[in-house]
């Protein structure tokens, strides 16, 4: 059994996460499949383009889609928008990219992707990314994702949301939103605010529901776009 706990197969009592891999390179898909299945995850299909990914997602109902951006027929960005459309009930999408600051990644996050992963990431990071995205507990690859989100936030938006969008939050929910936007995990937030991790999870769920957001990544984006958090400042 691997030394890294993130690579251990899921216990028999826990349902295996269902993953769809979308990439136009067959060898890349095969490599991801081997890693995912060795960790006890279920790969329900492989797609070579965005249109095929949509069809397979509709048929197989995966929990997570690992989505390449640059693919023929339909790119990963267009497919992500459809999979994560409001009310679609679709899977979480983790973007696969060769470039850590690919312009398309910014748009994929805005379109509803739950995070991104570099294709050359260690296998432990791949497994962790799938499980974290499924749980919705934290951002992916915090050290890299935080940098990506901050760079994303500084790009001009056609219609940035008004700060009034956050008016429905309680003071504690706003505090937690700011800490989430700084890339802190539930455990780190609980320690900072001297509350239980369960309490933090409850507050996060409430603020996502109030703001009509899909997950923590969208909460981070909203925090930056409304000016609640300013890139480069840590208060």
Secondary structure, 3 states (H helix, E strand, C coil): CCCCHHHCCCCCCCCCCEEEEECCCHHHHHHHHHHHHHCCCEEEEEECCHHHHHHHHHHHCCCEEEEECCCCCCCHHHHHHHHCCCCCCCCEEEEEECCCCCHHHHHHHHHCCCEEEECCCCHHHHHHHHHHHHHCCCCCCHHHHHHHHHHHHCCCCCCCCCHHHHCCCCHHHHHHHHHHHCCCCHHHHHHHHCCCHHHHHHHHHHHHHHHCCCCHHHHHHHHHHCCCCCCCCCC
